[in-house]
Amino acid sequence: MILKKLLPRRFRQDGPVIPVVRLQGAIASGGSPFSQTLSLAGTANLIEKAFADKRAPAVAFVVNSPGGSAVQSRLIHRRIRDLAKEKNKKVLVFTEDVAASGGYMIATAGDEIIADPSSIVGSIGVISAGFGFVEALGKLGVERRVHTAGENKSVLDPFQPEKEEDIERLKSIQLDIHKVFIDLVRERRGDRLADHPDLFTGAFWVGEKARELGLVDHIGDIRSFVKERFGDKATLRLIAPQRNFMGRRMGAGVGGQANGFEPAGLANAAAGGLIEAARDRILWGRFGL
């Protein structure tokens, strides 16, 4: 008995241990130390490590994301589902501030989705945004010169007037991506989804309303839910990136970013980081966060 108390908690087996992976940030390939982003490259090791625990009755994911790349969202979703099937594990997803757009796509990898009463959930849609600088160039006396091999190589150039055919082409692509998103949600949520006209319009809802619409299954928090589902002795084990002796994440972190930069590349990294931070701020800002 004394020897058992000296062992780390995860080896005592007093109760079931649930591995937990936090998925937080805007979703994008690549990334930098100046922004927190999610990508398959940055999350794959954590996801696989969580599913490697043979004794765990389930794997939990905490999602807090306003969305981003449709491709990276689906890749993360697919990796979770593939491992759940391979390891025969139940997946529980808990939403925090927001699980919207690509964040909700990831959340649907859960067999059950548990939202906080104030979680923002949904936004099942596709968006593209940018700026036009045509008049600004004229006022500055700058002449834009573009030469292409291929008539569509300068589609939606922000320094040229928009063309109707370019807008229609973009909308067609958005509709294709939107269909992939809708099909995935319907596949995962099935009969739990309510018949609501705004469900796939990009609209989003808070906690209890999201539950009524079938976007989530329960309202609660991870600790209370796990205790209720698996018993009072159930514990949570956070799966986090390894850190070196200086406390920095080793290799690619949750956001998929590298931790080491050559001195000559620091300025470029900082500039890129500012752009990414602005992009992330816009994504979070859509939900008042």
GIURPE-V328271 format. One record per residue. N is the residue number from 0. RES is the residue in three letters. SS is DSSP state (H for helix, E for strand, - for the rest). PHI is phi in radians with two decimals (NA if undefined). OMEGA is omega in degrees with one decimal (NA if undefined). Layout:
n=N res=RES ss=SS phi=PHI omega=OMEGA
n=N res=RES ss=SS phi=PHI omega=OMEGA
This chain:
n=0 res=MET ss=- phi=NA omega=178.9
n=1 res=ILE ss=H phi=-1.12 omega=179.8
n=2 res=LEU ss=H phi=-1.08 omega=-179.7
n=3 res=LYS ss=H phi=-1.08 omega=-179.2
n=4 res=LYS ss=H phi=-1.19 omega=-179.9
n=5 res=LEU ss=H phi=-1.36 omega=-179.1
n=6 res=LEU ss=- phi=-1.30 omega=173.5
n=7 res=PRO ss=- phi=-0.99 omega=-175.0
n=8 res=ARG ss=H phi=-0.93 omega=-174.5
n=9 res=ARG ss=H phi=-1.18 omega=179.4
n=10 res=PHE ss=H phi=-1.74 omega=-176.5
n=11 res=ARG ss=H phi=-1.40 omega=178.7
n=12 res=GLN ss=- phi=0.98 omega=174.9
n=13 res=ASP ss=- phi=-1.21 omega=-180.0
n=14 res=GLY ss=- phi=-2.87 omega=-178.8
n=15 res=PRO ss=- phi=-1.13 omega=178.4
n=16 res=VAL ss=E phi=-1.94 omega=-177.7
n=17 res=ILE ss=E phi=-1.84 omega=175.7
n=18 res=PRO ss=E phi=-1.16 omega=-178.1
n=19 res=VAL ss=E phi=-2.23 omega=175.6
n=20 res=VAL ss=E phi=-2.05 omega=176.0
n=21 res=ARG ss=E phi=-1.57 omega=176.9
n=22 res=LEU ss=E phi=-2.06 omega=-173.5
n=23 res=GLN ss=E phi=-2.23 omega=175.3
n=24 res=GLY ss=- phi=2.17 omega=173.9
n=25 res=ALA ss=E phi=-1.19 omega=-173.8
n=26 res=ILE ss=E phi=-1.81 omega=-178.5
n=27 res=ALA ss=- phi=-2.84 omega=174.1
n=28 res=SER ss=- phi=-1.30 omega=-178.5
n=29 res=GLY ss=- phi=1.26 omega=-178.5
n=30 res=GLY ss=- phi=2.30 omega=-179.9
n=31 res=SER ss=- phi=-2.55 omega=178.2
n=32 res=PRO ss=- phi=-1.12 omega=-176.3
n=33 res=PHE ss=- phi=-1.60 omega=178.3
n=34 res=SER ss=- phi=-2.51 omega=179.3
n=35 res=GLN ss=- phi=-1.81 omega=-178.0
n=36 res=THR ss=E phi=-2.20 omega=177.8
n=37 res=LEU ss=E phi=-1.91 omega=173.2
n=38 res=SER ss=- phi=-2.66 omega=177.7
n=39 res=LEU ss=H phi=-1.09 omega=-179.3
n=40 res=ALA ss=H phi=-1.02 omega=-177.0
n=41 res=GLY ss=H phi=-1.48 omega=-175.8
n=42 res=THR ss=H phi=-2.01 omega=-173.0
n=43 res=ALA ss=H phi=-0.96 omega=-178.0
n=44 res=ASN ss=H phi=-1.11 omega=179.9
n=45 res=LEU ss=H phi=-1.16 omega=-179.8
n=46 res=ILE ss=H phi=-1.09 omega=-178.8
n=47 res=GLU ss=H phi=-1.15 omega=178.1
n=48 res=LYS ss=H phi=-1.12 omega=-179.9
n=49 res=ALA ss=H phi=-1.12 omega=-178.9
n=50 res=PHE ss=H phi=-1.39 omega=-177.4
n=51 res=ALA ss=- phi=-1.33 omega=-179.3
n=52 res=ASP ss=- phi=-1.33 omega=-175.2
n=53 res=LYS ss=- phi=-1.19 omega=-176.5
n=54 res=ARG ss=- phi=-1.44 omega=-175.5
n=55 res=ALA ss=- phi=-1.22 omega=178.8
n=56 res=PRO ss=- phi=-1.31 omega=-179.1
n=57 res=ALA ss=E phi=-2.82 omega=174.6
n=58 res=VAL ss=E phi=-2.11 omega=-177.6
n=59 res=ALA ss=E phi=-1.95 omega=175.0
n=60 res=PHE ss=E phi=-2.20 omega=175.4
n=61 res=VAL ss=E phi=-1.86 omega=-175.6
n=62 res=VAL ss=E phi=-1.85 omega=175.8
n=63 res=ASN ss=E phi=-2.49 omega=-173.3
n=64 res=SER ss=E phi=-2.61 omega=177.1
n=65 res=PRO ss=- phi=-1.53 omega=178.7
n=66 res=GLY ss=- phi=1.87 omega=-176.9
n=67 res=GLY ss=E phi=2.57 omega=-176.5
n=68 res=SER ss=- phi=-1.10 omega=177.0
n=69 res=ALA ss=H phi=-1.16 omega=-178.6
n=70 res=VAL ss=H phi=-1.15 omega=-179.0
n=71 res=GLN ss=H phi=-1.12 omega=178.0
n=72 res=SER ss=H phi=-1.07 omega=-178.8
n=73 res=ARG ss=H phi=-1.19 omega=179.0
n=74 res=LEU ss=H phi=-1.11 omega=177.5
n=75 res=ILE ss=H phi=-1.13 omega=177.0
n=76 res=HIS ss=H phi=-0.96 omega=-176.4
n=77 res=ARG ss=H phi=-1.12 omega=-179.9
n=78 res=ARG ss=H phi=-1.12 omega=178.3
n=79 res=ILE ss=H phi=-1.09 omega=-178.3
n=80 res=ARG ss=H phi=-1.17 omega=179.3
n=81 res=ASP ss=H phi=-1.07 omega=-179.7
n=82 res=LEU ss=H phi=-1.25 omega=177.4
n=83 res=ALA ss=H phi=-1.07 omega=178.7
n=84 res=LYS ss=H phi=-1.24 omega=-178.4
n=85 res=GLU ss=H phi=-1.12 omega=-176.3
n=86 res=LYS ss=H phi=-1.65 omega=-179.4
n=87 res=ASN ss=- phi=0.97 omega=-178.3
n=88 res=LYS ss=- phi=-2.05 omega=170.6
n=89 res=LYS ss=E phi=-1.38 omega=-180.0
n=90 res=VAL ss=E phi=-2.01 omega=175.8
n=91 res=LEU ss=E phi=-1.94 omega=179.1
n=92 res=VAL ss=E phi=-2.03 omega=179.0
n=93 res=PHE ss=E phi=-2.00 omega=179.6
n=94 res=THR ss=E phi=-1.70 omega=177.2
n=95 res=GLU ss=E phi=-1.87 omega=-176.0
n=96 res=ASP ss=E phi=-1.00 omega=-175.6
n=97 res=VAL ss=E phi=-2.67 omega=169.8
n=98 res=ALA ss=E phi=-2.33 omega=-171.7
n=99 res=ALA ss=E phi=-2.20 omega=178.9
n=100 res=SER ss=- phi=0.93 omega=179.4
n=101 res=GLY ss=H phi=-1.06 omega=175.9
n=102 res=GLY ss=H phi=-1.11 omega=177.1
n=103 res=TYR ss=H phi=-1.29 omega=176.1
n=104 res=MET ss=H phi=-1.02 omega=177.0
n=105 res=ILE ss=H phi=-1.13 omega=-177.7
n=106 res=ALA ss=H phi=-1.04 omega=-179.0
n=107 res=THR ss=- phi=-1.21 omega=172.9
n=108 res=ALA ss=- phi=-1.22 omega=-179.7
n=109 res=GLY ss=- phi=-1.35 omega=170.7
n=110 res=ASP ss=- phi=-1.20 omega=173.6
n=111 res=GLU ss=E phi=-2.42 omega=177.8
n=112 res=ILE ss=E phi=-2.01 omega=-178.9
n=113 res=ILE ss=E phi=-2.04 omega=-176.3
n=114 res=ALA ss=E phi=-1.91 omega=169.2
n=115 res=ASP ss=- phi=-1.22 omega=179.0
n=116 res=PRO ss=- phi=-0.96 omega=-178.5
n=117 res=SER ss=- phi=-1.83 omega=178.0
n=118 res=SER ss=- phi=-1.12 omega=172.5
n=119 res=ILE ss=E phi=-1.66 omega=-171.4
n=120 res=VAL ss=E phi=-2.32 omega=173.1
n=121 res=GLY ss=E phi=2.10 omega=-176.3
n=122 res=SER ss=- phi=0.99 omega=-179.2
n=123 res=ILE ss=- phi=-1.44 omega=-177.3
n=124 res=GLY ss=- phi=-2.87 omega=-179.2
n=125 res=VAL ss=- phi=-2.32 omega=-178.5
n=126 res=ILE ss=- phi=-2.35 omega=170.6
n=127 res=SER ss=- phi=-2.25 omega=-177.9
n=128 res=ALA ss=- phi=-2.51 omega=179.3
n=129 res=GLY ss=- phi=-2.91 omega=-179.7
n=130 res=PHE ss=- phi=-2.32 omega=174.8
n=131 res=GLY ss=- phi=-2.03 omega=-174.9
n=132 res=PHE ss=- phi=-2.13 omega=-174.3
n=133 res=VAL ss=H phi=-1.05 omega=-177.8
n=134 res=GLU ss=H phi=-1.21 omega=-180.0
n=135 res=ALA ss=H phi=-1.09 omega=179.9
n=136 res=LEU ss=H phi=-1.09 omega=-180.0
n=137 res=GLY ss=H phi=-1.09 omega=-179.9
n=138 res=LYS ss=H phi=-1.16 omega=-179.5
n=139 res=LEU ss=H phi=-1.52 omega=-179.2
n=140 res=GLY ss=- phi=1.28 omega=-179.0
n=141 res=VAL ss=- phi=-1.79 omega=178.1
n=142 res=GLU ss=- phi=-1.75 omega=179.4
n=143 res=ARG ss=- phi=-1.51 omega=179.3
n=144 res=ARG ss=- phi=-2.10 omega=-178.6
n=145 res=VAL ss=- phi=-2.25 omega=178.6
n=146 res=HIS ss=- phi=-2.23 omega=-176.7
n=147 res=THR ss=- phi=-2.27 omega=167.2
n=148 res=ALA ss=- phi=-1.92 omega=-172.4
n=149 res=GLY ss=- phi=2.15 omega=-171.5
n=150 res=GLU ss=- phi=-1.17 omega=-177.2
n=151 res=ASN ss=- phi=-1.84 omega=-177.0
n=152 res=LYS ss=- phi=-1.28 omega=-179.3
n=153 res=SER ss=- phi=-1.98 omega=-180.0
n=154 res=VAL ss=- phi=-1.04 omega=176.8
n=155 res=LEU ss=- phi=1.00 omega=173.3
n=156 res=ASP ss=- phi=-1.07 omega=-175.9
n=157 res=PRO ss=- phi=-1.17 omega=-179.8
n=158 res=PHE ss=- phi=-1.73 omega=177.3
n=159 res=GLN ss=- phi=-2.22 omega=177.9
n=160 res=PRO ss=- phi=-1.03 omega=177.8
n=161 res=GLU ss=- phi=-1.16 omega=176.0
n=162 res=LYS ss=- phi=-1.94 omega=-177.6
n=163 res=GLU ss=H phi=-1.01 omega=-179.1
n=164 res=GLU ss=H phi=-1.17 omega=176.9
n=165 res=ASP ss=H phi=-1.21 omega=179.3
n=166 res=ILE ss=H phi=-1.12 omega=179.4
n=167 res=GLU ss=H phi=-1.14 omega=178.5
n=168 res=ARG ss=H phi=-1.13 omega=178.6
n=169 res=LEU ss=H phi=-1.10 omega=-179.9
n=170 res=LYS ss=H phi=-1.09 omega=178.0
n=171 res=SER ss=H phi=-1.11 omega=177.9
n=172 res=ILE ss=H phi=-1.13 omega=179.1
n=173 res=GLN ss=H phi=-1.06 omega=179.6
n=174 res=LEU ss=H phi=-1.11 omega=178.3
n=175 res=ASP ss=H phi=-1.12 omega=179.3
n=176 res=ILE ss=H phi=-1.15 omega=179.2
n=177 res=HIS ss=H phi=-1.05 omega=179.3
n=178 res=LYS ss=H phi=-1.09 omega=177.4
n=179 res=VAL ss=H phi=-1.04 omega=-179.5
n=180 res=PHE ss=H phi=-1.11 omega=-178.8
n=181 res=ILE ss=H phi=-1.07 omega=-179.7
n=182 res=ASP ss=H phi=-1.07 omega=179.8
n=183 res=LEU ss=H phi=-1.14 omega=179.8
n=184 res=VAL ss=H phi=-1.10 omega=179.5
n=185 res=ARG ss=H phi=-1.13 omega=178.8
n=186 res=GLU ss=H phi=-1.11 omega=-174.2
n=187 res=ARG ss=H phi=-1.44 omega=-174.7
n=188 res=ARG ss=H phi=-1.66 omega=172.7
n=189 res=GLY ss=H phi=0.93 omega=-177.0
n=190 res=ASP ss=H phi=-1.22 omega=178.8
n=191 res=ARG ss=H phi=-1.26 omega=-178.9
n=192 res=LEU ss=- phi=-1.27 omega=176.1
n=193 res=ALA ss=- phi=-1.38 omega=175.8
n=194 res=ASP ss=- phi=-1.53 omega=-175.3
n=195 res=HIS ss=- phi=-2.25 omega=-175.0
n=196 res=PRO ss=- phi=-1.12 omega=-176.8
n=197 res=ASP ss=- phi=-1.73 omega=-171.6
n=198 res=LEU ss=- phi=-1.03 omega=-175.7
n=199 res=PHE ss=- phi=-1.97 omega=-177.9
n=200 res=THR ss=- phi=-1.69 omega=-174.0
n=201 res=GLY ss=- phi=1.67 omega=177.3
n=202 res=ALA ss=- phi=-1.21 omega=178.9
n=203 res=PHE ss=E phi=-2.43 omega=-173.0
n=204 res=TRP ss=E phi=-2.41 omega=179.6
n=205 res=VAL ss=E phi=-1.83 omega=176.1
n=206 res=GLY ss=H phi=0.17 omega=-172.2
n=207 res=GLU ss=H phi=-1.11 omega=177.6
n=208 res=LYS ss=H phi=-1.14 omega=176.7
n=209 res=ALA ss=H phi=-1.10 omega=176.8
n=210 res=ARG ss=H phi=-1.16 omega=178.8
n=211 res=GLU ss=H phi=-1.06 omega=-179.8
n=212 res=LEU ss=- phi=-1.45 omega=179.2
n=213 res=GLY ss=- phi=1.46 omega=177.9
n=214 res=LEU ss=- phi=-1.30 omega=174.4
n=215 res=VAL ss=- phi=-2.31 omega=-175.5
n=216 res=ASP ss=- phi=-1.79 omega=-174.3
n=217 res=HIS ss=E phi=-2.47 omega=171.6
n=218 res=ILE ss=E phi=-1.97 omega=-179.3
n=219 res=GLY ss=- phi=2.95 omega=177.8
n=220 res=ASP ss=- phi=-2.20 omega=-169.8
n=221 res=ILE ss=H phi=-1.11 omega=-176.2
n=222 res=ARG ss=H phi=-1.15 omega=-178.8
n=223 res=SER ss=H phi=-1.13 omega=-177.8
n=224 res=PHE ss=H phi=-1.13 omega=-179.2
n=225 res=VAL ss=H phi=-1.12 omega=177.8
n=226 res=LYS ss=H phi=-1.09 omega=-179.0
n=227 res=GLU ss=H phi=-1.20 omega=-176.2
n=228 res=ARG ss=H phi=-1.38 omega=-171.8
n=229 res=PHE ss=H phi=-2.02 omega=177.2
n=230 res=GLY ss=- phi=1.82 omega=-176.0
n=231 res=ASP ss=- phi=-1.12 omega=-178.6
n=232 res=LYS ss=- phi=-1.55 omega=178.0
n=233 res=ALA ss=- phi=-1.17 omega=-179.8
n=234 res=THR ss=E phi=-2.25 omega=179.5
n=235 res=LEU ss=E phi=-1.85 omega=177.2
n=236 res=ARG ss=E phi=-2.16 omega=-178.3
n=237 res=LEU ss=E phi=-1.27 omega=174.7
n=238 res=ILE ss=- phi=-1.65 omega=-174.4
n=239 res=ALA ss=- phi=-2.14 omega=177.0
n=240 res=PRO ss=- phi=-1.06 omega=177.2
n=241 res=GLN ss=- phi=-1.20 omega=178.5
n=242 res=ARG ss=E phi=-2.13 omega=177.4
n=243 res=ASN ss=- phi=-1.46 omega=-174.2
n=244 res=PHE ss=- phi=-1.18 omega=178.0
n=245 res=MET ss=- phi=-1.62 omega=177.9
n=246 res=GLY ss=- phi=1.50 omega=-179.6
n=247 res=ARG ss=- phi=-1.60 omega=178.1
n=248 res=ARG ss=E phi=-1.16 omega=-179.4
n=249 res=MET ss=- phi=-1.59 omega=178.6
n=250 res=GLY ss=- phi=1.20 omega=179.5
n=251 res=ALA ss=- phi=-1.40 omega=-179.8
n=252 res=GLY ss=- phi=-1.55 omega=-178.5
n=253 res=VAL ss=- phi=-1.02 omega=180.0
n=254 res=GLY ss=- phi=-1.53 omega=178.5
n=255 res=GLY ss=- phi=1.38 omega=-175.3
n=256 res=GLN ss=- phi=-1.63 omega=175.0
n=257 res=ALA ss=- phi=-1.40 omega=-175.3
n=258 res=ASN ss=- phi=-1.76 omega=-177.0
n=259 res=GLY ss=- phi=-1.93 omega=177.1
n=260 res=PHE ss=- phi=-2.31 omega=172.0
n=261 res=GLU ss=- phi=-1.19 omega=-179.0
n=262 res=PRO ss=H phi=-0.91 omega=-178.0
n=263 res=ALA ss=H phi=-1.16 omega=-177.4
n=264 res=GLY ss=H phi=-1.69 omega=-176.2
n=265 res=LEU ss=H phi=-1.15 omega=-179.5
n=266 res=ALA ss=H phi=-1.12 omega=178.2
n=267 res=ASN ss=H phi=-1.11 omega=180.0
n=268 res=ALA ss=H phi=-1.13 omega=179.9
n=269 res=ALA ss=H phi=-1.15 omega=179.1
n=270 res=ALA ss=H phi=-1.10 omega=178.0
n=271 res=GLY ss=H phi=-1.10 omega=179.6
n=272 res=GLY ss=H phi=-1.13 omega=178.2
n=273 res=LEU ss=H phi=-1.12 omega=178.2
n=274 res=ILE ss=H phi=-1.13 omega=179.4
n=275 res=GLU ss=H phi=-1.13 omega=179.5
n=276 res=ALA ss=H phi=-1.10 omega=177.9
n=277 res=ALA ss=H phi=-1.14 omega=177.7
n=278 res=ARG ss=H phi=-1.07 omega=179.9
n=279 res=ASP ss=H phi=-1.10 omega=-179.4
n=280 res=ARG ss=H phi=-1.10 omega=178.3
n=281 res=ILE ss=H phi=-1.16 omega=-179.4
n=282 res=LEU ss=H phi=-1.09 omega=178.8
n=283 res=TRP ss=H phi=-1.16 omega=-176.7
n=284 res=GLY ss=H phi=-1.11 omega=178.4
n=285 res=ARG ss=- phi=-1.04 omega=-177.2
n=286 res=PHE ss=- phi=-1.93 omega=176.5
n=287 res=GLY ss=- phi=1.27 omega=-176.2
n=288 res=LEU ss=- phi=-1.99 omega=NA
